[in-house]
């Protein structure tokens, strides 16, 4: 069995994510967050560490999705 922890995000951000994932294969905000974090961790593990450029690209993508301001 997998243990879980809770991550808090502002309600308005969660609402924006719900609108963003509408019509996609993501069924919830949690699904999208797990996907994004898993992608970042996998890339980090494959390459040993993220370059500044890769980190910037990821933060830009998270910003576009509304996770960062």
C-alpha positions as CSV (number, residue, x, y, z in Angstrom):
1,X,0.0,0.0,0.0
2,X,1.3,3.5,-0.9
3,X,1.5,6.1,1.8
4,X,0.4,9.6,0.9
5,X,1.0,13.1,2.1
6,X,-0.9,16.3,1.6
7,X,0.3,19.3,-0.4
8,X,-1.7,22.6,0.0
9,X,-2.3,25.0,-2.7
10,X,-4.5,28.1,-2.8
11,X,-8.2,27.4,-3.6
12,X,-8.1,29.8,-6.6
13,X,-5.1,27.9,-8.0
14,X,-6.9,24.6,-7.5
15,X,-9.9,26.0,-9.4
16,X,-7.7,27.2,-12.2
17,X,-6.1,23.7,-12.4
18,X,-9.6,22.1,-12.5
19,X,-10.5,24.3,-15.5
20,X,-7.1,23.5,-17.1
21,X,-7.5,19.7,-16.9
22,X,-11.1,19.7,-18.1
23,X,-11.2,17.5,-21.1
24,X,-7.8,15.9,-20.5
25,X,-6.8,12.5,-19.2
26,X,-6.1,14.0,-15.8
27,X,-9.1,13.3,-13.4
28,X,-8.0,15.6,-10.6
29,X,-5.6,18.3,-9.5
30,X,-3.7,15.6,-7.6
31,X,-3.3,13.5,-10.8
32,X,-1.7,16.5,-12.6
33,X,0.6,17.4,-9.7
34,X,1.8,13.8,-9.4
35,X,2.5,13.7,-13.1
36,X,4.4,17.0,-13.0
37,X,6.5,16.1,-10.0
38,X,7.2,12.6,-11.2
39,X,8.4,14.1,-14.6
40,X,10.7,16.4,-12.8
41,X,12.1,13.7,-10.5
42,X,12.6,11.3,-13.4
43,X,14.5,13.8,-15.4
44,X,16.6,14.8,-12.5
45,X,17.5,11.1,-11.8
46,X,18.3,10.4,-15.5
47,X,20.6,13.3,-15.8
48,X,22.1,13.4,-12.3
49,X,20.9,17.0,-11.9
50,X,18.9,19.7,-13.7
51,X,20.8,22.3,-15.6
52,X,19.8,25.9,-15.0
53,X,18.1,25.9,-18.5
54,X,16.1,22.8,-17.6
55,X,15.1,24.2,-14.3
56,X,14.0,27.5,-16.0
57,X,12.0,25.5,-18.5
58,X,10.2,23.5,-15.8
59,X,9.4,26.6,-13.8
60,X,8.1,28.4,-16.9
61,X,5.8,25.4,-17.5
62,X,4.6,25.4,-13.9
63,X,4.1,29.2,-14.1
64,X,2.0,28.8,-17.2
65,X,-0.1,26.2,-15.4
66,X,-0.7,28.6,-12.6
67,X,1.4,26.7,-10.0
68,X,3.9,29.6,-9.7
69,X,3.5,33.3,-9.8
